[in-house]
Amino acid sequence: MKLIVGLGNPGKQYEKTRHNAGFLLLDMLREHYGCNTWSLSKKCNSEIAEGMINEQKILLAKPMTFVNNSGQAVGLISQFYKLKPIDILVVHDDKDITLGEIKFQTDRGHAGHNGIRSIIEHLGTQNFSRIRVGIAPEEKERMKETADYVLGKFGMFERRTLKAVGENIQKDIGQWISSNT
């Protein structure tokens, strides 16, 4: 089994914000791969959906712990399903990468992302994979206050770009699953 975690904040007020890029992309993946509907797992403090990719069982998870405490939920899921860190892929926003760009990485530090920092702390290792999804504007000086920017909602153009990112990462996820079976 493989675990794909999307980072974001629970609650209506955060639904379409840049910081919820991980949640938004997992919604696209769930639909694309025909996974079952989201259900709240209290024991894992996450919304969970199960499915298959490349004949491999997958678990999609959206932690309900807020981004900065994502490690708590990822740790619970990992323990409950007896997953190794190498079987975990985290999809999250990155304010240092331009919107539309992604970086696929394995066994890397948190690069200042508090959600990733929390996951590393709870798993006791950084040996898991991540897809860093750019949310920064082309002109970085347009991002005045970081918190206001990442908690701001995606505009129409940005939503289209994010949809294209969702289509592009499907190939990366398929390759990740195939290479780790």
Helices and strands as residue ranges (DSSP letters): E 2-6, G 12-14, G 18-20, H 21-33, E 39-41, E 46-53, E 56-63, G 67-69, H 70-80, G 85-87, E 88-98, E 102-106, H 114-123, E 129-136, G 140-142, H 146-150, H 156-179
